[in-house]
Amino acid sequence: MAKIIISVAGSERASHWLEVFQQQQSGHEFIMWHADEPSVNADYAIVWQPEMEMFAQEPDLRAVFNLGAGVDALKVNEAIPPQLPVYRIEDGGMALQMAEYALYGLLLATRRFAPYEVQQKDKLWRTQPPVLAQDWPVGVMGYGQIGAHVAKVFAQLGYPVRVWSRTARETAAGIEGFHGNDQFEPFLQRSRLLINVLPLTKETHGIINTRSLNALRSDGFLVNMARGAHVVDEDLLAALQSGQLRGALLDVFQVEPLPSEHPFWTHPGVHVTPHIAGISLRENCARQILDKINQLEQGQEPTGRVNPELGY
């Protein structure tokens, strides 16, 4: 039996996670971490935006499990000892949700059904020209499990799909792959609907800026459901003002909740959602983490280990 601490930002949220793990009846002991209590000599930690002193207080941890796919809040190169393995959630039920969110962005971009909403108010029976898939080539930034699922959905619907990743990846049928800095601009030039699911690293911070937005096909549309820090807000607003972009669907922001005075709230071309594109399904995540812990207990190496040098 392993001793496992849980450190999750927000006491109510942390209590919910503790209950989910206890309901799994795994045989392990789960303990809520508190800064004002002594070390419990934990074997593992399950975290989301934890307090960094936890790692000093529990020096015998064998591994850390992040309750999400993105680990940028963990500061893996700073507070966490370099020898301590960190594992992330792989999907956790988010891929399907995020593909649906991206499709919502496509419908907003093409305005496929917007005219009919107006016509209904005026009781008008009038057909509109169809939206042609070839007019909306899709570019997906990031080709991990979530990016691959998003790209596959669009390809199955008949849209031209390109993906861009840091290194070369083998792509599925109907998906054209690009990788590395040299192929970033050619990837953008072939995209009109740009979907971002990249991990946030030093290299990808601010990657959606004036230069990258101007490389897109004109009258494009951005869907960002990765991290707010990927986007330079002022550059996005300028691209909307110039007409280079017709709009943007944004689920993540530099500061969350999005401040009430931020221009994204009132800009007619921006659609705001409160970080809901991919919500981790708690039972799925709990089972996945427990499977990984059991593999470690049996001397096996689980998938999903974070590379500290890459940040994902």
N, C-alpha and C positions, 0 to 999 in steps of 0.2 A: 504493500500500500504506500502510495506517494503522498507527501504533504504539499498541498498546492495553495498558494496565496492568490487572492484576486484584488487587483488595484485598478479601479475604473473611476474616471472623473464623474462626480455627481453621486451622492449617497443613495438616492432612490434607484438610479440606474445600476449602481454596483450591487444593491440588494437583489434586484431582479436577476442579474447574471449569476449571483451566488445561488439563488433558488433554482435556476435552470440547470446548473451543473450538479447540484445536489439531487435533482430529480432523475439524473441519468443513472443513478445507482451503480456507479463504476467501482465502488470499493475504495476509492481514494478519499482523503480528507481535504475539505475545502475550507479556507480560513480567509475572512475579510482582513485586508492589511490596514493598519492604522499607524500613523507616524508616531503617536505618543505611547506605543506599546513596544515591549522588547521583541527581539528577533524570535521567530518560531522555528528557525532552522528549516526553512522551506526547501523542497526539492525543485519546484517549478513555480513560475509566476504567469498568471493570465492577466493581461493588461489592456487598457485603452486610455491614452493620455495620462499615464501614471505620474505620481510625484517621484522625482529622480532620486531622492534620498533612499527610496526603497531598495535600490541596488546596493547601496553601502550597508544598509541595515540587514540585508539578507545575502551575505557574501558566498553562501554555499549553493546558490541556485545553479541548477544543471542546464536549464533552458528557459527561455521566455517566449510566450505565445501572445501575439498581438491580435486583438479582436477586430481585425479589418485587413484589407489588402494593402492599404497604404501605411507605411511605417515612418513617414517623415517626422511625426510628432515624437517619436521615440528617441531621437538624437543618438542613433546607433554608433556614431563615431565620437561621441562626447561622454555622456553619463554612463553608458553601458560598457563594461569591460570587454575588450576586443575578443577575448577567448570565449565569451558567453554566447552560445547559439541563440539566435532569434528566429522564430518561425512566424509566418504570416498566414492569414486565412486565404485559401485558394477558392475563390468564388463565394462560397457560403450562401448561395441562392441569389447572388446579386447580378449575375450575368444576364439572366432573362429580364430582370427588371430594367437593367441599363440598356438592353437592346430595345425594349419597349419605349424607353425614354428617348432614345435616339430616333426612333420612328416618329415619335411625337414631334421632335425637332424637324424632321423631314416634312411633315404635314404643315407645320408652321412656315417653313421655308418656302414651300411650293404654293402655299395658300390654296391647297387643293379643294378644301371644303368651305373656306371663308365666304366666297360669294353666295353660297346657298343659305348661310345663316342670315345674310342681309336680305336675300330674296324672300325668305320665309316671312320676315317681318312685313314686307310689302305684298305678300301673297302673289309672288311672281313665279310662274312655271317656265323656267328658261335654262337650257343646258349650257354648260361652259366647255371650252376646249379642254381636252384631256392633258394631263401632265405627262410628258415623255421622259422615261427613265434616263435616256442618253443625254438629256439636258441637265441632269443633276448627278454628275459623277461624285462619288463619295470618297472622302479621304479619312482614314482612321489613324490617328496618332497613338501608337501603342498596340503591340500584338501579343500580349500575354493571354491568359485564359479569357478575360473579359473582352479585350479588343478582338480576339479571334472570333468570339461568339457574335459580337456586334457586326463584324465584317461579313460573317457567313450569312446572317439574316438578310442583309442588304443584297448580297450576291444572289441569294435564292429568290429574291423579288425581282431580279433582272437589272439591278442598277450596276453601272461600272464601279468597281470597288478597288481602291488602292490602299495599302497600309504602309506605315513607316515605323521602323523600330531602330534602336541604337545599333544592333548588330543584325546580320543576315538571318532570316528565319524562313523555313520552308512554309509556303502558304497553301491554303486549300484551293480547290478548283474554282476558277472564276475570280480569283483575288490576285492582284498584281502587287508584288512586294518591293519596297524600297528600304534602304537602310543607310545609316551613317550621315555625317554632315554633308558630304558631297551630293547625296541623293535627296536631301531634304527639299531644296527648292524645286527640282523637277517633280517631286511628289506633290507639292503644293500647286504647281502650275496645272496639274491634271485634276485638281479637286475643286468642287464648288461648295459642297456641303462638307465642312470640316468638323470632325468629331474627335474630341480629346479625351483619351483614357490613359495617358502616360502617368508613370510614377513621378512624384516630385523629387528631384535631385538638384544638385548645384548646376548641372548641365541643362536641365529643363526649366529652371526658374526663369520666368519671363519669356518663355519661348514663343508665346503668341503675342507678337508685337507688330509695329508698323511694317517692318521688313517682311515678316512671314505673312501678314494679312494682305499686303500688296502683291504678294506672289500668287495668291489664289486667283482663280477665275473670277471675273468681275460679277457683281451682283450676287455674291456668295452669302453663306450663312454659317455661323459658328454654333456648335453645341459643346459646351464644356461641362463635363461631369467628373473631372479628375480632382484638381485642386485649384483654388482661386489664384494662388501665386504663379500659376502657369501664364496668366494673362496680365499684360500691362494695361490697366483699366483705361488710362488716358489714350493709349493707342487704339484700343477697341472703339472708344467713343469717336475718335477722329475718323476711323474707317467707316463707321456708320454715317457720320456727317458728310463724308465725301461721296458716299454711295458705293464705295468698294464692297461694303457689306450691306445687304438688305435687312439683316436682323441677326439676333443671337438669342439662344436659349441657355441660360446660365443657372447652374445648380450649386455652384461653389464660389466662394468669394475670399478676398484677401482678409477681411474681418467678418466673422460670423457671430451672431446674426448680422446681416447687412445693415449698416447704420441708416437711420431713417432719412438722413440728408443726402445719401448717395444718389447720384443722377441715374443709376440703373433703374431705380424704382419707378421713375416717371418717364423714362425715354420710350417713345412709341415703338422703337424697333427692338427693345429688349424685353425678354420674357424671364421672369425671376421665379425660381422655386427654392424652397428652404432645405437644400441638401438632402433630397429624398430620392434621387435617381436610383440608388442602389442601397437598400436598407438590409443589413445583415439579418438573416433569419436565425434567431438565437439557438433553436434546437439544432439546426444544421451546423452552426459554428461550434457548438458544444461537442457534438459527436465527432466533428473533424479534429478538434483539438485533443479530445480524449484518445482518438485513434493514434494521433501522433505521439502522445505521452506513452501509450501502451507499446508503441514501436520502440521508443527509446528505452523503456523498461526491459524490453527483450533484446536490446543490443542492436537494433536496426536503426537506419537513418531515414527519417521521414522526408517527404518532399516539402517545398515551401520555405526552405531556409534562406534567410536574407543575407546577401553579400554586403558586408559593411562598406566596402570600397565603392560599390555601385549605388547603395542606398535603397535597394529593393531585392 
